[in-house]
Amino acid sequence: MVSRVLVPMDDSAVATQALQYALDVHPDAEITVLHVVGTPSSMMGRAASLALADDFEESATEFAKPVLDAARDVAADNDAEISTEVMTGHPARAILDRAEDFDAIVMGAHGGELVDRLIVGNVARTVFRRSPVPVTSVR
């Protein structure tokens, strides 16, 4: 029986579909939505602005707010409660770091950014290959 589900989310439609799937298929499970804010680099677009922040963790939490608010809205529409978490770093590594605390992962097949689609879901592929728990991919 699946009692704890991790749902990594970004701001993509497929991530929202993954959360909806998790709520539908695992209605009695404790669902945690995880948003990973990439660490700042010259290649990371919006996350690069975090390097200038006085409090990196607080800024990362603020950066994640729209995604987590949308996740809470989906849960509320389903009369469900979810937990939310924010981590920083490489998304696949962060997801895998949390995976062993859950019975399953439900995630979108790729992220919302065009670069994610061109890489054909590199984060999802890494999680599929290395996860210690079952992973369900939602398209």
Buried (B, 14 or more C-beta within 10 A) or exposed (E): EBEBBBBBBBBBEBBBBBBBBBBEBBEEBBBBBBBBBBBBEEEBEEBBEBEEBEEBEEBBBBBBEEBBEBBBEBBEEBEBEBEBBBBBBBBBBBBBBBBEEBBBBBBBBBBBBEEBBEBEBBBBBBBBEEBEBEBBBBE
